[in-house]
Amino acid sequence: MTEVNGSGPRVKRREAWVDLPAEYDGFRFRVWLNAPSKIWGELTGESEKAALEALSQLVLEHNGWLDFDGKAYPPASEKKFWEDIPTELAACILVAAQVEMQKLPNSMAPQRRRSRRG
């Protein structure tokens, strides 16, 4: 059994609002960046159902997106959201989420020092 109230450091949930590229100007979504690896791994797996479930867990909300007819999309946590949005938009979300998720590890990498020429 896993201890619930351990005494060590606790991982803090990292979430961020992400802006989509110019083609979807004004579209923003909130993503869970440090979700367990298993959830992120489901995105590249063979099961479309598992990938949709993973996206529903990773993408927490959007800023009130509307469809072609001006009707509000369901919350991003619902399967219907992923069924209703255009495939291109879903692909943009996935790429933007992955880029955002990789920012922290890259910022922690050692930086090469530039040599000064004089």
C-alpha positions as CSV (number, residue, x, y, z in Angstrom):
1,M,0.0,0.0,0.0
2,T,1.3,3.5,-0.9
3,E,1.7,5.9,1.9
4,V,-0.6,8.9,1.4
5,N,0.9,11.4,3.8
6,G,4.6,10.9,3.4
7,S,7.2,13.2,4.8
8,G,9.3,13.8,1.7
9,P,8.9,16.5,-0.9
10,R,5.7,16.5,-2.9
11,V,5.5,17.1,-6.6
12,K,3.5,20.2,-7.4
13,R,1.0,20.0,-10.3
14,R,2.3,22.2,-13.1
15,E,-0.4,23.7,-15.4
16,A,-0.1,26.5,-18.0
17,W,-2.2,28.4,-20.4
18,V,-1.0,27.9,-24.0
19,D,-1.7,30.0,-27.0
20,L,-2.2,28.3,-30.4
21,P,-0.5,29.6,-33.5
22,A,-1.8,32.5,-35.7
23,E,-4.2,30.2,-37.7
24,Y,-6.1,29.9,-34.4
25,D,-5.5,33.4,-33.1
26,G,-7.1,33.9,-29.7
27,F,-7.5,30.2,-29.0
28,R,-6.0,29.2,-25.6
29,F,-6.0,26.1,-23.5
30,R,-4.8,25.1,-20.1
31,V,-2.6,21.9,-20.0
32,W,-1.3,19.7,-17.2
33,L,2.4,19.8,-18.0
34,N,3.8,17.3,-15.5
35,A,1.2,14.6,-15.8
36,P,2.4,11.1,-15.3
37,S,4.5,9.6,-18.2
38,K,1.8,7.0,-18.8
39,I,-0.7,9.6,-19.8
40,W,1.7,11.4,-22.2
41,G,2.6,8.0,-23.6
42,E,-0.9,7.2,-24.5
43,L,-0.9,10.0,-27.1
44,T,1.6,8.1,-29.2
45,G,0.1,4.6,-28.6
46,E,-2.0,2.6,-31.0
47,S,-5.3,3.0,-29.3
48,E,-7.3,6.1,-30.5
49,K,-9.6,5.6,-27.5
50,A,-6.7,5.7,-25.0
51,A,-5.3,8.8,-26.8
52,L,-8.6,10.6,-26.5
53,E,-8.8,9.7,-22.8
54,A,-5.3,11.0,-22.3
55,L,-6.1,14.3,-24.1
56,S,-9.1,14.7,-21.9
57,Q,-6.9,14.4,-18.9
58,L,-4.1,16.7,-20.2
59,V,-6.1,19.5,-21.6
60,L,-8.0,20.9,-18.7
61,E,-10.0,23.7,-20.3
62,H,-10.2,26.2,-23.2
63,N,-11.1,29.8,-23.3
64,G,-14.7,29.5,-24.6
65,W,-14.1,28.2,-28.1
66,L,-16.9,28.3,-30.7
67,D,-17.5,26.0,-33.7
68,F,-18.1,27.2,-37.3
69,D,-21.7,28.1,-36.4
70,G,-20.9,30.0,-33.3
71,K,-22.0,27.2,-30.9
72,A,-19.8,26.6,-27.8
73,Y,-17.7,23.5,-27.8
74,P,-18.1,21.2,-24.8
75,P,-15.4,21.4,-22.0
76,A,-12.0,19.9,-23.1
77,S,-12.3,17.2,-20.4
78,E,-15.3,15.7,-22.3
79,K,-14.9,13.1,-25.1
80,K,-17.4,15.0,-27.2
81,F,-15.0,18.0,-27.4
82,W,-12.4,15.9,-29.1
83,E,-15.0,14.4,-31.4
84,D,-16.4,17.8,-32.4
85,I,-13.3,19.9,-33.0
86,P,-11.5,19.8,-36.4
87,T,-8.7,17.3,-36.7
88,E,-6.3,20.2,-37.6
89,L,-7.2,22.0,-34.3
90,A,-6.7,18.8,-32.3
91,A,-3.2,18.4,-33.9
92,C,-2.3,22.0,-33.1
93,I,-3.3,21.4,-29.4
94,L,-1.2,18.2,-29.2
95,V,1.9,19.9,-30.7
96,A,1.5,23.0,-28.6
97,A,1.1,20.9,-25.4
98,Q,4.1,18.8,-26.2
99,V,6.3,21.9,-26.9
100,E,5.1,23.6,-23.7
101,M,5.8,20.4,-21.7
102,Q,9.4,20.3,-23.0
103,K,10.2,23.9,-22.1
104,L,11.2,23.2,-18.4
105,P,13.6,20.3,-19.0
106,N,15.3,22.4,-21.8
107,S,15.6,25.4,-19.5
108,M,17.4,23.2,-16.9
109,A,19.9,21.9,-19.4
110,P,23.5,23.2,-19.1
111,Q,24.0,26.2,-21.3
112,R,27.1,26.4,-23.6
113,R,29.2,29.3,-22.9
114,R,30.1,31.5,-25.8
115,S,33.7,32.2,-26.3
116,R,34.7,35.8,-26.3
117,R,36.7,36.9,-29.2
118,G,38.8,39.9,-28.8
